[in-house]
Amino acid sequence: MKKGLILLCAFLVSGGAWLFAQDKVLWVDRFSAGEGGKTIPAGWTLDKKTGTPVVRLEAEGGRTYVRFYSEKSSFGLRKEMSFDIKEYPYLNWKWKVSRLPEKGDFTQKDTDDQAAQVYVLFPRFPAKVNTEIVGYLWESQAKNKGKEGPSPAWSKSKVIVLQAGPERLNEWVAEKRNVYEDYKRLFKKEPPKVGGVSLYINTQHTQGVGEAFFDDIYFSKD
């Protein structure tokens, strides 16, 4: 995690689309307003843990989105931004999963694979070893839907399973979470400023395959 966390300014240009902080909305990215064919969306950094990342902006039916494909790999995209989560407490996004790592189960470290993960980062100095994370998962096991708690991979990461199992495969699902309230409930304290957002996929633990898609993502006041 870089120490210098940048402020998302009033206007940023990303992939030909204007990203901006309105009175009630703070955009992370408007993928649907971009163009397909690019590997990494502008303004994002590729985080590679293991294996070969397959990530690409794709367009279909008048919308552009980011496709992640993982085969025995772990990687994600990270975007740095700095703001007070109390000002924009709600995180809104759309995601779709077409393939789940069948043996994935977030409750055990050796099976902690998911097709789709969305993380909000809360760095405290020194950020490299002291960043707290609120994560939202699309889990493989239907029995885990609604569960929340510490990630087996990182003690400072608390995760919530929003979607689980094959019930909504191949369907775009819109999510909205009060990250401020989730942080307070999970960490039992007030949060520092947001330092960034990450989108992730991993299948390296179970040696499986996963595929996910992410669309527009933004923070809002309500």
Protein Blocks (a to p, Z undefined) as FASTA:
>chain_A
ZZbdcdddfbdceehiacdddfkbccfbdfklmcehifbdghiacddfbdjdddddddee
hiacdddddehiacdddddddddfklmmbccdddddfbdcfkbcfkbmklmccfbdcddd
dddddfklmcccddddddfblklgoiacddfkbmkbccddfbgcjklgoiacdddddfkl
mmmmmnopacdddfbdcddddfklnopacddddddddddfZZ
